[in-house]
Amino acid sequence: MEPALASFLQEQIVPKFNYWVYVVLMMIGLYAMIAKNNLIKKLIGMSIFQTAIILFYVSVGAKDGAGIPILDHHTYEHALEHPGDEHIDRDGYANPLPHVLMLTAIVVGVSTLGLALAIAQRIFTSFGSIEEDEILEKLQPGGHD
Amino acid sequence: MKLFGLIAVIIVGALLLSATGDFPDFGDPQSPASASPLSTHYIEGSVYETKVPNLVTAVLADYRGFDTMFETVVIFVAGIGIIAVLRAFGTPAAELPEGGGEEGDDDLIIRTTCNLVFPVIQVFALYVVAHGHHSPGGGFQGGVMLGASYILLALSCGLPAAKRRLGERQTIVLAAIGVIVFAGWGVACVLFGGNFLDYAALDPIIPGDVQMARSHSMLGVEIGVAFTVTAIMFVIYANLSTRGRLRDGL
């Protein structure tokens, strides 16, 4: 492999692969939302897009060698018995803030997806189709319905 | 349109990727997000302020309680929106969708298994809600599991069997109760002289010291969240699977 390419991989891609994954996922979702004709496929794209954002946030909160953001039993008991003696190692726990933000984002994603599916189902009962061009055709002044 | 979309997506992706060079490395403990005073305080200080070992729950239900309350409202509004968009009241029986299983397809294995699993799922879901501030879990997760148990019942024994346990009126009332519990908890804090959702103000009526008041209040609002999420998950399934008729599902 060429040295320039190798150093680019070493410095730009390997330490930051999480950003590359999220960008690729996000582009897949964005393309589906823009280009697909079927409303359900658009919604799938929207879900992929949301998942990419979730991946981005959670990966930002990761720390090398850190555990989940829940204090282990020993640390917790020690903190209860010695209030004021702050000895919690902040590098031992992942950043809890992105987890919180994404916990709520997941739930909101479920509700928006449910509402969007309900509207899509309603469109299907009204127009008999969930293909965007067919719906637009029926919405034309000359079209029936 | 497809070509235009592809070009736009590639331009956006290239811009985002060109910016990744300025981002911190994956897993860097000194990254701006992880080294910020706010995140550091959540990790180092929250157990002394709330006595809750699950930092995520502490931030979710206490420090960012306002955010979580409106998150619950979002779920509630989504459920109401689904009912408003989809629910077909008083549809004549002749218009019922073709197919659709009659109540209780007599499959002994499915029925017996689901009847065995149903209470176990619910007990575990209650554990996840009640233990959410000490171990992974909380109102959202436990609520989704409770809602999933009703969806399992609707799938295995038919929607009428699930509706007998959690009727349509009950789901809406349950969802509203969840939001009211959360908001009411905040109002109670105001009545006791604190700020909205400042749980420390509830110290006089909750046993234990100030930290325990915050810990118990987190449990209280998580239960409210679980109510709403349970009800709305079932509303989403029941309306989507029957096109809003709530007669017979998948």
Interface residues (C-beta under 8 A of the other chain):
Chain A: Q12 P15 K16 F17 N18 Y19 W20 V23 V24 M26 M27 L30 Y31 I34 A35 S59 V60 G61 A62 K63 D64 A66 I68 P69 I70 L71 H73 T75 Y76 A79 L80 P83 G84 E86 I88 R90 D91 Y93 N95 P96 L97 P98 H99 V100 L103 T104 I106 V107 V108 V110 S111 T112 G114 L115 L117 A118 I119 Q121 R122 T125
Chain B: M1 K2 F4 G5 L6 A8 V9 I10 V12 G13 L16 L17 T20 G21 F23 P24 D25 F26 G27 D28 P29 S31 A33 S34 L38 S39 T40 Y42 I43 E44 G45 V47 Y48 K51 P53 N54 L55 V56 A58 V59 L60 R64 D67 T68 E71 V74 I75 A78 G79 G81 I82 V85 L86 S135 P136 G138 F140 V144 V229 I232 M233 I236 N239 L240 R243 G244
